[in-house]
């Protein structure tokens, strides 16, 4: 082996040790360690017949996502028999070997899904109580983006709760989407706060479950779990409606809802009429490194709108026409924030437009950044949901690491992923 090769491997080894050290310190600093994170999950297995604790199984699942292994099978290839991985496992949990991927799947079939959801909620509650996210609130409110995404698709029926879609070729697609409530921030955080699985559970229903129905269930659960959390919901045009506004009003939440051109025609008409007579409600700002982007704002407060259930709402409407050197576009929102000259551009740029964080920093990274969101980590319905929550936990920890001071000091140029940690010879 050449001296240059030895130096490269020594450097790689030191980087791997540093990554694991930062990973472990991040978990202990924010959450008190693995045992504290999963202490609320009840183990229903016969304790006389098990080798690995639930804490170890959960942590192995989290590591699978952290290291971007891509599938449960890779636990066996990359972690089991890897001297460094098994040494770490022994120091953390006292067991000699990393559990087999099938062991995780078998155990997760019997775990209560809501107990693992509570783990995610507890972790987010810890961050909020520690004031980690306080600086990125919008006028005192945490920005919660709600949006749905596809999780799993199958060519054959996966379970009795599958949603179905008839394709043009006559075949049937079976799929499982989810509706996520993610806490998003201007610096790029997109943390899962709560998840609502969209599935056909009511045998008497004449229509399939959908994102709109799931929204009301998720909103009810979110209010019950975080009753005093100051919330600003960021919603897409699907929820530009009276019922969605009513949910926010009933829960005393703020909201910013995308208003598209074909949504709420009467609101658009009222806005144009009021805008013509309230010409003082206008502000122009220039942004960009060279002030090359112009934003023209117009707004109207308290437009009367009567919904399909004959309830009157008074949303405020905000319009932003943005002109760049090569393009121009328009954005509109419904909101219950009172709009003024002093806050209009903050509401738009640090409020309404942050809804895209759930798409970009949220779903896109989890699908295309190595976390493999759309991979079926288990064919079992219950275990599959547990794996989904472990992905959310792993991504939460990864974001804290990536933006943490320890990581930035140790790796000022960043690293592609944590997968190189596993590349040491066995």
C-alpha positions as CSV (number, residue, x, y, z in Angstrom):
1,X,0.0,0.0,0.0
2,X,1.4,3.4,-1.0
3,X,2.0,6.1,1.5
4,X,-0.5,8.3,-0.3
5,X,-3.2,5.6,0.0
6,X,-2.4,5.2,3.7
7,X,-2.8,8.9,4.3
8,X,-6.1,9.0,2.5
9,X,-7.5,6.1,4.5
10,X,-6.3,7.7,7.8
11,X,-8.0,10.9,6.9
12,X,-11.2,9.1,5.9
13,X,-11.1,7.1,9.2
14,X,-10.8,10.3,11.2
15,X,-13.7,11.9,9.3
16,X,-15.8,8.8,10.0
17,X,-15.0,9.0,13.7
18,X,-15.9,12.7,13.8
19,X,-19.2,12.1,12.0
20,X,-20.2,9.4,14.5
21,X,-19.1,11.7,17.4
22,X,-21.2,14.6,16.1
23,X,-24.2,12.2,15.4
24,X,-24.1,10.9,19.0
25,X,-23.6,14.3,20.6
26,X,-26.5,15.8,18.6
27,X,-28.8,13.1,19.9
28,X,-27.7,13.5,23.5
29,X,-27.7,17.3,23.3
30,X,-31.2,17.7,22.0
31,X,-33.0,14.6,23.3
32,X,-30.9,12.9,26.0
33,X,-30.0,9.8,24.1
34,X,-31.6,6.8,22.3
35,X,-33.4,5.5,25.4
36,X,-35.0,8.8,26.2
37,X,-36.3,9.2,22.6
38,X,-38.1,5.8,22.5
39,X,-39.0,5.4,26.2
40,X,-42.7,5.8,25.6
41,X,-43.0,2.9,23.2
42,X,-44.3,-0.3,24.8
43,X,-42.6,-3.6,23.9
44,X,-45.3,-6.3,23.5
45,X,-42.9,-9.1,22.8
46,X,-42.1,-11.9,25.2
47,X,-39.1,-10.5,27.0
48,X,-37.7,-14.0,27.7
49,X,-37.4,-14.7,24.0
50,X,-35.7,-11.6,22.6
51,X,-32.1,-10.6,22.0
52,X,-32.5,-6.9,21.0
53,X,-34.4,-4.3,22.8
54,X,-36.9,-2.1,21.0
55,X,-34.6,0.9,21.5
56,X,-31.8,-0.9,19.6
57,X,-34.2,-2.0,16.8
58,X,-35.5,1.6,16.4
59,X,-32.1,3.1,16.5
60,X,-30.9,0.6,13.9
61,X,-33.8,1.7,11.7
62,X,-32.9,5.3,12.1
63,X,-29.3,4.6,11.2
64,X,-30.4,2.8,8.1
65,X,-32.0,6.0,6.9
66,X,-29.2,8.2,8.2
67,X,-26.6,6.2,6.3
68,X,-28.8,6.2,3.1
69,X,-28.8,2.4,2.9
70,X,-31.8,2.4,0.7
71,X,-33.4,-0.8,1.9
72,X,-33.7,-3.1,4.9
73,X,-31.5,-5.7,3.2
74,X,-28.6,-3.3,3.3
75,X,-28.5,-3.4,7.1
76,X,-27.2,-7.0,6.7
77,X,-24.7,-6.0,4.1
78,X,-23.4,-2.8,5.6
79,X,-23.9,-2.9,9.3
80,X,-23.9,-6.6,10.4
81,X,-20.3,-7.9,10.5
82,X,-18.9,-4.3,10.2
83,X,-16.4,-4.1,13.1
84,X,-16.9,-0.4,13.6
85,X,-20.7,-0.5,13.4
86,X,-20.9,-3.5,15.8
87,X,-18.4,-1.9,18.2
88,X,-20.6,1.2,18.3
89,X,-23.7,-1.0,18.8
90,X,-22.1,-2.7,21.7
91,X,-21.0,0.5,23.4
92,X,-24.5,2.0,23.0
93,X,-26.7,-1.1,23.7
94,X,-24.5,-3.8,25.1
95,X,-25.3,-6.4,22.3
96,X,-22.5,-8.1,20.3
97,X,-24.1,-7.7,16.8
98,X,-26.3,-5.3,14.9
99,X,-29.8,-6.8,14.5
100,X,-30.9,-8.4,11.2
101,X,-33.2,-6.3,9.0
102,X,-35.9,-9.0,9.2
103,X,-35.7,-8.7,13.0
104,X,-36.8,-5.1,12.7
105,X,-39.6,-5.9,10.4
106,X,-40.9,-8.7,12.6
107,X,-40.8,-6.6,15.8
108,X,-42.4,-3.5,14.1
109,X,-45.5,-5.6,13.2
110,X,-46.5,-5.5,16.8
111,X,-45.6,-1.9,17.7
112,X,-48.5,0.6,18.2
113,X,-48.2,3.1,15.4
114,X,-49.5,6.0,17.5
115,X,-46.8,5.5,20.1
116,X,-44.1,6.0,17.4
117,X,-46.0,9.1,16.1
118,X,-45.8,10.4,19.7
119,X,-42.0,10.0,19.6
120,X,-41.9,12.4,16.6
121,X,-44.2,14.8,18.4
122,X,-42.1,14.6,21.6
123,X,-38.9,15.3,19.7
124,X,-40.5,18.4,18.1
125,X,-41.8,19.5,21.5
126,X,-38.3,19.3,22.9
127,X,-37.0,21.5,20.1
128,X,-39.7,24.0,20.7
129,X,-39.3,24.1,24.5
130,X,-35.5,24.5,24.1
131,X,-36.3,27.5,21.8
132,X,-34.3,26.0,19.0
133,X,-36.8,27.3,16.4
134,X,-38.0,30.5,18.1
135,X,-36.0,32.8,15.9
136,X,-37.7,31.6,12.7
137,X,-41.3,32.2,13.8
138,X,-43.5,34.5,11.7
139,X,-44.8,37.3,14.1
140,X,-44.7,34.8,17.0
141,X,-46.2,31.9,15.1
142,X,-44.6,28.6,14.0
143,X,-45.1,28.0,10.3
144,X,-46.7,24.6,9.7
145,X,-47.0,23.6,6.1
146,X,-49.6,20.9,5.3
147,X,-49.4,19.0,2.1
148,X,-49.8,15.4,0.7
149,X,-47.4,13.2,-1.1
150,X,-47.2,9.7,-2.5
151,X,-45.5,7.1,-0.3
152,X,-46.0,3.7,-1.8
153,X,-47.5,2.3,-5.0
154,X,-48.2,-1.3,-5.9
155,X,-49.4,-3.2,-9.0
156,X,-51.4,-5.6,-6.9
157,X,-53.5,-4.9,-3.8
158,X,-51.1,-4.4,-0.9
159,X,-53.7,-4.4,1.9
160,X,-57.4,-3.8,2.5
161,X,-56.8,-0.1,3.0
162,X,-55.2,0.7,-0.3
163,X,-56.5,3.5,-2.4
164,X,-57.1,2.6,-6.0
165,X,-56.8,4.4,-9.4
166,X,-57.8,3.1,-12.7
167,X,-55.2,3.6,-15.4
168,X,-55.7,4.2,-19.1
169,X,-54.5,0.8,-20.0
170,X,-57.3,-0.7,-17.9
171,X,-55.1,-1.8,-15.0
172,X,-55.5,-0.7,-11.4
173,X,-52.9,1.1,-9.4
174,X,-52.9,0.6,-5.6
175,X,-51.3,3.3,-3.6
176,X,-50.7,4.8,-0.1
177,X,-50.3,8.6,0.1
178,X,-49.8,10.6,3.3
179,X,-50.6,14.1,4.5
180,X,-47.8,15.8,6.4
181,X,-47.8,18.7,8.8
182,X,-44.2,19.9,8.7
183,X,-42.7,22.8,10.7
184,X,-40.8,24.8,8.2
185,X,-38.3,27.7,8.6
186,X,-36.6,30.3,6.5
187,X,-33.2,28.7,7.0
188,X,-34.4,25.4,5.4
189,X,-35.6,23.2,8.2
190,X,-38.6,21.0,7.3
191,X,-39.4,18.8,10.4
192,X,-42.3,16.4,10.5
193,X,-44.6,17.5,13.3
194,X,-47.5,15.0,12.6
195,X,-48.5,12.6,9.9
196,X,-52.0,11.5,8.7
197,X,-52.1,8.4,6.6
198,X,-54.6,8.6,3.7
199,X,-56.3,5.2,3.5
200,X,-59.7,3.5,3.1
201,X,-60.5,2.4,6.6
202,X,-64.3,3.1,6.6
203,X,-66.1,0.1,4.9
204,X,-69.3,2.1,4.7
205,X,-67.8,5.1,2.9
206,X,-69.1,5.6,-0.7
207,X,-65.9,7.5,-1.7
208,X,-62.3,6.9,-1.2
209,X,-60.3,8.7,1.5
210,X,-58.5,11.8,0.2
211,X,-56.2,14.7,1.1
212,X,-59.1,17.0,2.0
213,X,-60.7,14.5,4.4
214,X,-57.3,13.8,5.9
215,X,-56.8,17.5,6.5
216,X,-59.7,17.7,9.0
217,X,-58.5,14.6,10.9
218,X,-54.9,15.9,11.0
219,X,-56.0,19.4,12.1
220,X,-58.0,17.9,14.9
221,X,-55.1,15.7,16.1
222,X,-52.6,18.6,15.8
223,X,-54.8,20.9,18.0
224,X,-55.3,18.1,20.6
225,X,-51.5,17.4,20.8
226,X,-50.3,21.0,20.7
227,X,-53.2,22.9,22.1
228,X,-51.3,26.1,22.9
229,X,-48.8,26.1,20.0
230,X,-49.0,29.4,18.1
231,X,-49.6,28.1,14.6
232,X,-49.6,29.6,11.1
233,X,-50.8,27.1,8.6
234,X,-49.3,27.3,5.1
235,X,-51.7,25.6,2.6
236,X,-51.9,25.2,-1.1
237,X,-54.8,26.1,-3.3
238,X,-56.7,22.9,-2.6
239,X,-57.6,24.4,0.8
240,X,-58.7,27.8,-0.5
241,X,-62.2,27.3,0.9
242,X,-64.5,28.3,3.7
243,X,-64.2,25.0,5.6
244,X,-60.4,25.2,5.8
245,X,-60.6,28.8,7.0
246,X,-63.2,27.8,9.5
247,X,-60.9,25.1,10.9
248,X,-58.2,27.8,11.4
249,X,-60.7,30.2,13.0
250,X,-62.0,27.6,15.4
251,X,-58.5,26.6,16.4
252,X,-57.3,30.2,16.7
253,X,-54.6,29.6,14.1
254,X,-53.2,32.0,11.6
255,X,-53.2,30.9,8.0
256,X,-51.7,31.7,4.6
257,X,-53.5,29.9,1.8
258,X,-52.4,30.0,-1.9
259,X,-55.1,31.6,-4.0
260,X,-54.9,30.5,-7.6
261,X,-56.6,32.2,-10.5
262,X,-59.4,29.7,-10.7
263,X,-60.1,29.6,-7.0
264,X,-62.9,31.5,-5.3
265,X,-64.0,33.6,-8.4
266,X,-66.1,35.9,-6.3
267,X,-63.1,36.7,-4.0
268,X,-61.0,37.6,-7.0
269,X,-63.7,39.9,-8.3
270,X,-64.1,41.6,-4.9
271,X,-60.4,42.0,-4.7
272,X,-60.1,43.8,-8.0
273,X,-62.9,46.2,-7.2
274,X,-61.5,47.0,-3.7
275,X,-57.9,47.3,-5.0
276,X,-59.0,50.0,-7.5
277,X,-60.4,52.1,-4.7
278,X,-57.7,51.4,-2.1
279,X,-54.7,52.5,-4.1
280,X,-52.8,53.3,-0.9
281,X,-52.5,49.6,-0.2
282,X,-49.5,49.3,-2.4
283,X,-45.8,48.7,-1.8
284,X,-42.8,48.2,-4.1
285,X,-39.6,46.5,-2.9
286,X,-36.4,45.5,-4.6
287,X,-34.6,42.3,-3.5
288,X,-31.7,40.2,-4.8
289,X,-28.0,40.6,-4.5
290,X,-28.0,43.5,-7.0
291,X,-31.6,44.5,-6.3
292,X,-32.5,43.0,-9.7
293,X,-35.9,41.6,-8.5
294,X,-38.9,43.9,-8.2
295,X,-41.9,43.0,-6.1
296,X,-45.1,45.0,-6.3
297,X,-47.6,44.3,-3.5
298,X,-51.3,45.1,-3.4
299,X,-53.6,44.0,-0.6
300,X,-57.1,44.3,0.7
301,X,-58.2,43.6,4.2
302,X,-61.5,41.9,5.3
303,X,-63.1,40.9,2.1
304,X,-66.5,39.3,2.8
305,X,-66.8,35.7,1.5
306,X,-69.8,33.4,2.0
307,X,-68.8,29.7,1.8
308,X,-70.9,26.7,0.7
309,X,-72.3,26.2,4.2
310,X,-73.5,29.8,4.2
311,X,-70.9,31.0,6.7
312,X,-69.3,34.4,6.2
313,X,-65.6,34.8,6.4
314,X,-63.5,38.0,6.2
315,X,-60.1,36.9,4.8
316,X,-57.4,39.4,3.8
317,X,-56.0,39.0,0.3
318,X,-52.4,39.7,-0.6
319,X,-51.0,39.9,-4.2
320,X,-47.4,39.9,-5.2
321,X,-46.3,40.6,-8.8
322,X,-42.6,39.7,-9.0
323,X,-40.5,40.8,-11.9
324,X,-37.0,39.3,-12.6
325,X,-34.7,40.2,-15.4
326,X,-35.9,37.3,-17.5
327,X,-39.3,36.3,-16.0
328,X,-42.4,37.7,-14.2
329,X,-45.0,36.0,-12.1
330,X,-47.9,36.6,-9.7
331,X,-48.6,35.1,-6.3
332,X,-51.7,35.5,-4.2
333,X,-52.7,34.4,-0.7
334,X,-55.6,34.4,1.6
335,X,-54.6,35.2,5.2
336,X,-56.1,36.3,8.5
337,X,-52.9,38.4,9.3
338,X,-53.9,42.0,9.1
339,X,-51.8,43.3,6.2
340,X,-50.0,46.6,6.5
341,X,-47.2,48.5,4.7
342,X,-44.8,47.3,7.4
343,X,-45.5,43.6,7.2
344,X,-46.6,42.9,3.7
345,X,-43.3,41.8,2.2
346,X,-42.4,39.7,5.3
347,X,-45.8,37.9,5.1
348,X,-45.1,37.0,1.5
349,X,-41.4,36.2,1.5
350,X,-41.1,34.7,5.0
351,X,-44.6,33.3,5.3
352,X,-46.6,32.3,2.2
353,X,-43.6,31.4,0.0
354,X,-42.2,29.1,2.7
355,X,-44.9,26.6,1.8
356,X,-42.5,25.4,-0.9
357,X,-40.1,24.2,1.9
358,X,-42.3,21.1,2.4
359,X,-41.9,20.2,-1.3
360,X,-38.2,21.0,-1.6
361,X,-36.5,20.5,1.7
362,X,-39.2,18.0,2.8
363,X,-40.6,15.5,0.2
364,X,-38.0,16.0,-2.5
365,X,-35.0,15.4,-0.2
366,X,-36.7,12.3,1.3
367,X,-37.5,10.9,-2.1
368,X,-34.4,11.8,-4.1
369,X,-31.7,12.5,-1.5
370,X,-31.0,8.9,-0.5
371,X,-33.7,8.4,2.2
372,X,-35.8,6.5,-0.3
373,X,-39.2,7.5,0.9
374,X,-41.1,5.6,-1.8
375,X,-39.3,2.3,-1.1
376,X,-41.5,-0.4,0.6
377,X,-39.4,-1.2,3.6
378,X,-42.0,-3.6,4.7
379,X,-45.0,-5.4,3.1
380,X,-46.7,-5.4,6.4
381,X,-49.1,-2.4,6.8
382,X,-48.2,-1.7,10.5
383,X,-44.5,-2.2,10.1
384,X,-44.5,0.0,7.0
385,X,-45.8,2.9,9.0
386,X,-43.2,2.4,11.7
387,X,-40.5,2.6,9.1
388,X,-42.0,5.8,7.8
389,X,-41.8,7.4,11.2
390,X,-38.2,6.3,11.6
391,X,-37.4,8.0,8.4
392,X,-38.9,11.2,9.8
393,X,-36.9,10.9,13.0
394,X,-33.7,10.2,11.0
395,X,-34.3,13.2,8.8
396,X,-34.9,15.4,11.8
397,X,-31.6,14.4,13.4
398,X,-29.8,14.8,10.1
399,X,-31.0,18.4,9.6
400,X,-29.9,19.3,13.2
401,X,-26.5,17.8,12.5
402,X,-26.1,19.4,9.1
403,X,-26.9,22.9,10.4
404,X,-25.3,22.5,13.8
405,X,-22.1,24.3,14.8
406,X,-20.2,21.0,15.5
407,X,-20.7,19.8,11.9
408,X,-20.0,23.2,10.3
409,X,-16.7,23.5,12.2
410,X,-15.6,19.9,11.5
411,X,-16.8,19.9,7.8
412,X,-16.9,23.5,6.5
413,X,-17.2,22.2,2.9
414,X,-19.9,19.7,3.9
415,X,-20.1,15.9,3.1
416,X,-22.3,14.1,0.6
417,X,-23.9,11.8,3.1
418,X,-23.1,9.7,6.2
419,X,-22.8,6.6,4.1
420,X,-19.0,6.8,4.0
421,X,-19.0,6.1,7.7
422,X,-19.7,2.5,6.9
423,X,-17.0,2.1,4.3
424,X,-14.3,0.8,6.7
425,X,-13.2,-2.7,6.0
426,X,-14.9,-5.4,8.1
